[in-house]
Amino acid sequence: MRRPLRPEESRLWSQVTSTVHPLPGRASAAMNLSAPPGEALPAPDPAGAPLRLAVSAAAARKPGPASGPKTLEPARRRRISRERDPIGAHIDLHGLGQDAARAALERFVLECWREGQRAVLVITGKGIRGDGVLRRLTPEWLAAPHLQAVVAGISEAHRRHGGEGALYIALKRRPLDASAPPRP
């Protein structure tokens, strides 16, 4: 058995229900929201029209693509960390500002891809309290549209390669026409 609502709970419920409105072009709300929870709801509309609750535009939106590039497949990460797939090159971004680091990273990744490298190591450092700016932004930079045709995935490096302060970057195969620029 449910307890009756207290007066402050009823006031709060009425405030909540006053902010809910039907979507444009839709029937009225799915239930009588002015009735507090726990009380009997009225019967549905006799016309049989489907009733819906209003949903905010942000909640109705489908989630977009992830903000970073794909995660490296576990088997490929293991091969890279055990150096069965060689790490073709590495770059150290320590001491660079955001703009310089991004430019250097993009240049490095594209150059390695053109040379046919399949895996590279990017050393970002951990930052002062493990929340370094370069460490946080590097995956976002690698997700840029012009690098999507080049970067296959990223993963945190093994401890002997830098651990939390470094990333493995798996690069996609270069097309047969080497002169063709990468396409998104």
Protein Blocks (a to p, Z undefined) as FASTA:
>chain_A
ZZdddfklmmmmmmmmmmpccdehiacdfbdfkbcghiacddddfklpacdddddfklmp
ccdddfbdcdddfklmmmmmnomaccfbdcdfehiafklmmmmmmmmmmmmmmnopabdc
ddebjbjnopafklmmmmmmmmpmklmmmmnbdcdddfklnpjmbccdddddddfblmbc
cdZZ
